[in-house]
Structures are given as structure tokens and as C-alpha cells.
Amino acid sequence: MRTTVSHAAPDGSDFELGLRPYFTYRDTGIKEATGGAYTAHVIRAVPGKVMKPESHTHTVGFQMFFVLKGWVEFEYEDIGVVRMGPGDSVYQPSGVKHRELSHSDDLEVLEVVSPASFETASSER
């Protein structure tokens, strides 16, 4: 294992489409550095892209995100609706049903997950 540094592209060209079509994702190199034990990525909203609230779960050992910019509103089966802004964070336990309700066009979050590859399953509310 060795120290890994990830520099952001000033023009944002290092963001790619990923799990959700209304977000782009910037890999930080953590997945490769940890052999898949963890991943960390910056997620940005795609301005003007409409999101559809979909209830789902993730099978993970650990998942959290930290809001860097903008705001996001989620509904969790165990605590209800929460709105998060810059500096706010959430730990999502494995299997908790949740869905995003809305977000600002300038939303940016840092998400850390273990393991790097995990299952996302749709769930009925």
C-alpha cells in the first residue's frame, strides 16, 4: 500500500456519469489504493436534470456522505425526512430504505463507502 494523491481537474472533466443519471461522479483513487475495500467519490448534481425519487437500499459495511455545497433532502425509513446543507453529514446503515426527494442544482457531496463495490436494490415503500 502507498500514499495516493488525487488532483481535481480545474475544468471538471474528471467527473463522469455513474449510478444515477442526474449526478456525475469524481473518483478519488481510494478504490484502487485500498484494493476495493473502500471508495470515496465526489458527487455533483447535473443542473437541470430531473431526478425521480426511488426507494432503495444498499448492502454495505459502511456508507456516509458529507455535503460540500448546496442542499439535498432524503427520506429514511427509520428517521423520516431530513434536509442537509453544507457541513452536514449522514451515516446510512446497510439495508436502510431511503430515497432522495430533491436537491439543489449546485449540490456537491463527498461519499465514502465500504466495500467499493456494493449492491443497490430497489425497494417498495
C-alpha angles and dihedrals in degrees: 000000000000139000112281125205124191119193119199118235106244091223095050092244090136092071116098136181113266142154095345123039093218093059135061122210133214115202115220097199094250094119092058094039093054097040090246097310091118140008130199124187140165113236122203129188117243102233113240095012110128117226125209116216107242122179111226146148135222126215102219142140091222136001131172138151134200121205111232099174139000124006140281133194122210136178117217124192092228104041106019127224120357131177118207131194138177112327094017121120139186134202111211113200118220113276098013110144111235143153136193112241100187145327141197120263089244096051115144124173138173112225126193120192137174125234100028092224112052141160122257115194129187114237134192120241 
